[in-house]
């Protein structure tokens, strides 16, 4: 768990690979004492929801759709599934669906990283407006 104590740390979070990386991401605990606790908790919850995304739903959905379309194409093109041509096409469909599913997962993770950086900047601006001057 990563503890953030200042607004400047919040602005630097998107560059931290342990917080905004492509693999395991640490949850956040915002402890910014200058701002009211309910506002800090809302920002913390918003950022932690993004931390929980892993891209597996996007990857599996894209893989399943590709697999269904590919298998239906193989069934339509071949009279028998016992021919070498059909087996070869099924192997290509399977490999392509795994590759496209993995690519969709990484694209979803890249988008989540961008969203995390954007939300950090938005929360920085909002919370800095609430600071007493």
VMD Tcl script that draws the C-alpha trace (Angstrom):
set ca {
  {0.00 0.00 0.00}
  {1.32 3.40 -0.96}
  {0.65 6.30 1.42}
  {0.40 9.77 -0.12}
  {0.82 12.67 2.31}
  {1.06 15.73 0.03}
  {-0.56 16.96 -3.14}
  {2.80 17.01 -4.90}
  {3.13 13.27 -4.28}
  {-0.31 12.81 -5.81}
  {0.89 14.59 -8.93}
  {3.97 12.32 -9.16}
  {2.01 9.05 -8.76}
  {1.41 8.37 -12.48}
  {5.19 8.09 -13.03}
  {5.65 5.53 -10.24}
  {5.79 2.08 -11.85}
  {4.75 0.33 -8.63}
  {1.57 2.38 -8.46}
  {0.76 2.85 -12.14}
  {2.54 -0.09 -13.74}
  {1.32 -2.68 -16.19}
  {1.54 -5.58 -13.76}
  {0.83 -5.43 -10.03}
  {-0.35 -2.06 -8.78}
  {-0.28 -0.96 -5.15}
  {-3.40 0.45 -3.55}
  {-3.32 4.02 -2.34}
  {-4.02 5.65 0.97}
  {-4.32 9.41 0.80}
  {-3.48 11.18 4.03}
  {-3.49 14.82 3.00}
  {-4.14 16.62 6.27}
  {-4.83 20.07 4.79}
  {-8.00 18.92 3.01}
  {-11.20 17.60 4.61}
  {-11.25 13.85 5.14}
  {-14.43 13.06 3.11}
  {-12.99 14.71 -0.01}
  {-9.71 12.86 0.37}
  {-11.55 9.56 0.80}
  {-13.55 10.14 -2.39}
  {-10.36 10.81 -4.32}
  {-8.72 7.74 -2.77}
  {-11.66 5.51 -3.67}
  {-11.72 6.82 -7.23}
  {-8.02 6.09 -7.74}
  {-8.17 2.68 -6.06}
  {-11.01 1.61 -8.36}
  {-8.66 2.19 -11.28}
  {-5.93 0.23 -9.49}
  {-8.14 -2.86 -9.43}
  {-8.53 -3.03 -13.20}
  {-6.39 -5.66 -14.84}
  {-7.58 -5.71 -18.43}
  {-8.64 -9.36 -18.26}
  {-12.29 -8.66 -19.01}
  {-11.41 -6.79 -22.20}
  {-8.91 -9.45 -23.21}
  {-11.23 -12.37 -22.61}
  {-14.18 -10.68 -24.32}
  {-12.11 -9.88 -27.40}
  {-10.63 -13.38 -27.43}
  {-14.05 -15.01 -27.16}
  {-15.50 -12.86 -29.95}
  {-12.52 -13.62 -32.20}
  {-12.74 -17.32 -31.42}
  {-16.47 -17.47 -32.20}
  {-16.05 -15.62 -35.49}
  {-13.04 -17.73 -36.48}
  {-14.63 -21.07 -35.68}
  {-17.82 -20.13 -37.51}
  {-15.72 -19.14 -40.53}
  {-13.87 -22.49 -40.43}
  {-17.17 -24.38 -40.14}
  {-18.60 -22.44 -43.08}
  {-15.54 -22.93 -45.32}
  {-14.95 -26.67 -44.76}
  {-17.20 -29.64 -45.42}
  {-15.52 -31.77 -42.79}
  {-13.59 -30.83 -39.67}
  {-11.45 -33.94 -40.05}
  {-9.44 -32.57 -42.99}
  {-5.92 -31.17 -42.58}
  {-7.05 -27.87 -43.96}
  {-9.73 -27.49 -41.29}
  {-7.31 -28.49 -38.52}
  {-4.78 -25.95 -39.79}
  {-7.39 -23.22 -39.95}
  {-8.56 -24.05 -36.39}
  {-4.96 -23.78 -35.16}
  {-4.59 -20.38 -36.84}
  {-7.90 -19.21 -35.36}
  {-6.87 -20.35 -31.89}
  {-3.45 -18.66 -32.08}
  {-4.94 -15.46 -33.50}
  {-7.64 -15.31 -30.85}
  {-5.09 -15.69 -28.04}
  {-2.84 -13.04 -29.59}
  {-5.68 -10.58 -30.14}
  {-7.01 -11.21 -26.63}
  {-3.60 -10.46 -25.17}
  {-3.30 -7.33 -27.31}
  {-6.73 -6.16 -26.09}
  {-5.66 -6.75 -22.48}
  {-2.51 -4.63 -22.94}
  {-4.51 -1.91 -24.70}
  {-6.96 -1.84 -21.78}
  {-4.05 -1.59 -19.33}
  {-2.50 1.26 -21.30}
  {-5.83 3.09 -21.30}
  {-6.18 2.52 -17.55}
  {-2.69 3.97 -17.01}
  {-3.69 7.06 -18.98}
  {-6.93 7.35 -16.98}
  {-5.02 7.06 -13.70}
  {-2.69 9.90 -14.69}
  {-5.61 12.04 -15.77}
  {-7.51 11.42 -12.52}
  {-4.44 12.20 -10.45}
  {-4.16 15.57 -12.19}
  {-7.89 16.26 -11.76}
  {-7.80 15.37 -8.05}
  {-4.68 17.48 -7.62}
  {-6.47 20.49 -9.09}
  {-9.67 19.92 -7.13}
  {-7.95 19.30 -3.80}
  {-5.56 22.21 -4.26}
  {-8.56 24.52 -4.73}
  {-9.84 23.36 -1.34}
  {-6.62 24.21 0.49}
  {-6.89 27.13 2.89}
  {-4.98 30.14 1.63}
}
mol new
graphics top color blue
foreach p $ca { graphics top sphere $p radius 0.5 }
foreach p [lrange $ca 0 end-1] q [lrange $ca 1 end] { graphics top cylinder $p $q radius 0.2 }
display resetview
